[in-house]
Protein backbone atom coordinates (compact mmCIF):
# COMPACT_ATOMS: atom_id res chain seq x y z
CA UNK A 1 0.00 0.00 0.00
CA UNK A 2 1.42 3.36 -1.06
CA UNK A 3 1.32 6.61 0.85
CA UNK A 4 -1.57 7.94 -1.27
CA UNK A 5 -3.63 4.84 -0.49
CA UNK A 6 -2.80 5.08 3.21
CA UNK A 7 -3.85 8.74 3.29
CA UNK A 8 -7.12 7.86 1.51
CA UNK A 9 -7.86 5.11 4.06
CA UNK A 10 -6.99 7.29 7.06
CA UNK A 11 -9.12 10.11 5.64
CA UNK A 12 -12.04 7.73 5.40
CA UNK A 13 -11.61 6.47 8.96
CA UNK A 14 -11.33 9.97 10.42
CA UNK A 15 -13.77 11.70 8.04
CA UNK A 16 -11.16 14.08 6.65
CA UNK A 17 -12.49 16.05 3.71
CA UNK A 18 -10.88 16.50 0.29
CA UNK A 19 -8.83 19.57 1.22
CA UNK A 20 -7.34 17.83 4.24
CA UNK A 21 -6.51 14.81 2.09
CA UNK A 22 -4.90 17.05 -0.50
CA UNK A 23 -2.76 18.73 2.19
CA UNK A 24 -1.62 15.34 3.51
CA UNK A 25 -0.67 14.23 -0.01
CA UNK A 26 1.18 17.50 -0.75
CA UNK A 27 3.13 17.29 2.50
CA UNK A 28 3.93 13.61 1.91
CA UNK A 29 5.68 14.61 -1.33
CA UNK A 30 7.66 17.43 0.30
CA UNK A 31 11.11 16.64 1.70
CA UNK A 32 11.50 19.71 3.92
CA UNK A 33 7.93 20.65 4.73
CA UNK A 34 5.98 23.63 3.46
CA UNK A 35 4.80 27.05 4.62
CA UNK A 36 1.09 27.90 4.41
CA UNK A 37 1.70 30.03 1.32
CA UNK A 38 3.44 27.11 -0.40
CA UNK A 39 0.59 24.73 0.46
CA UNK A 40 -1.90 27.26 -0.92
CA UNK A 41 0.09 27.49 -4.17
CA UNK A 42 0.25 23.69 -4.56
CA UNK A 43 -3.37 23.04 -3.63
CA UNK A 44 -5.18 25.88 -5.42
CA UNK A 45 -7.32 26.32 -2.26
CA UNK A 46 -7.83 29.51 -0.25
CA UNK A 47 -5.50 30.36 2.60
CA UNK A 48 -8.43 30.30 5.01
CA UNK A 49 -9.41 26.75 3.95
CA UNK A 50 -5.80 25.60 4.24
CA UNK A 51 -5.38 27.09 7.72
CA UNK A 52 -8.65 25.50 8.88
CA UNK A 53 -7.59 22.07 7.67
CA UNK A 54 -4.05 22.43 9.01
CA UNK A 55 -5.51 23.13 12.45
CA UNK A 56 -7.64 19.97 12.27
CA UNK A 57 -4.74 17.84 11.01
CA UNK A 58 -2.54 19.14 13.84
CA UNK A 59 -5.24 18.33 16.40
CA UNK A 60 -5.46 14.81 14.99
CA UNK A 61 -1.65 14.62 15.13
CA UNK A 62 -1.45 13.67 11.46
CA UNK A 63 1.10 16.38 10.65
CA UNK A 64 3.84 18.21 12.47
CA UNK A 65 5.11 21.77 12.33
CA UNK A 66 8.33 23.61 13.03
CA UNK A 67 8.77 27.28 13.83
CA UNK A 68 10.82 29.19 11.29
CA UNK A 69 11.78 32.80 10.74
CA UNK A 70 11.00 34.11 7.27
CA UNK A 71 13.39 36.25 5.21
CA UNK A 72 11.42 39.27 6.41
CA UNK A 73 12.06 38.27 10.04
CA UNK A 74 8.53 37.08 10.80
CA UNK A 75 7.57 33.95 12.69
CA UNK A 76 6.00 31.25 10.51
CA UNK A 77 5.44 27.51 10.62
CA UNK A 78 6.74 24.87 8.25
CA UNK A 79 4.28 21.96 8.16
CA UNK A 80 5.72 18.50 7.76
CA UNK A 81 4.33 15.07 6.95
CA UNK A 82 4.70 12.29 9.48
CA UNK A 83 6.29 8.98 8.66
CA UNK A 84 3.95 6.15 7.74
CA UNK A 85 4.17 4.39 11.12
CA UNK A 86 3.48 7.72 12.90
CA UNK A 87 0.40 8.31 10.74
CA UNK A 88 -0.89 4.85 11.62
CA UNK A 89 -0.17 5.36 15.34
CA UNK A 90 -1.95 8.74 15.38
CA UNK A 91 -4.93 7.25 13.56
CA UNK A 92 -5.17 4.39 16.08
CA UNK A 93 -5.01 6.86 18.98
CA UNK A 94 -7.76 9.02 17.52
CA UNK A 95 -9.98 6.01 16.79
CA UNK A 96 -9.44 4.76 20.36
CA UNK A 97 -10.32 8.20 21.74
CA UNK A 98 -13.52 8.30 19.68
CA UNK A 99 -14.53 4.78 20.74
CA UNK A 100 -14.00 5.64 24.43
CA UNK A 101 -16.12 8.76 23.97
CA UNK A 102 -18.84 6.68 22.32
CA UNK A 103 -18.73 4.08 25.08
CA UNK A 104 -18.97 6.77 27.73
CA UNK A 105 -22.00 8.33 26.05
CA UNK A 106 -23.68 4.91 25.77
CA UNK A 107 -23.14 4.24 29.50
CA UNK A 108 -24.64 7.58 30.48
CA UNK A 109 -27.65 7.17 28.18
Buried (B, 14 or more C-beta within 10 A) or exposed (E): EEBEEBBBBBBEEBEBEEBBBBBBBBBBEBEEBBBBEBBBEBBEBEEEBBEBBBEBBBEBBBBBBEEEEEEEEEEBBBBBBBEBEBBBEBBEEBEEEEEEEEEEEEEEE
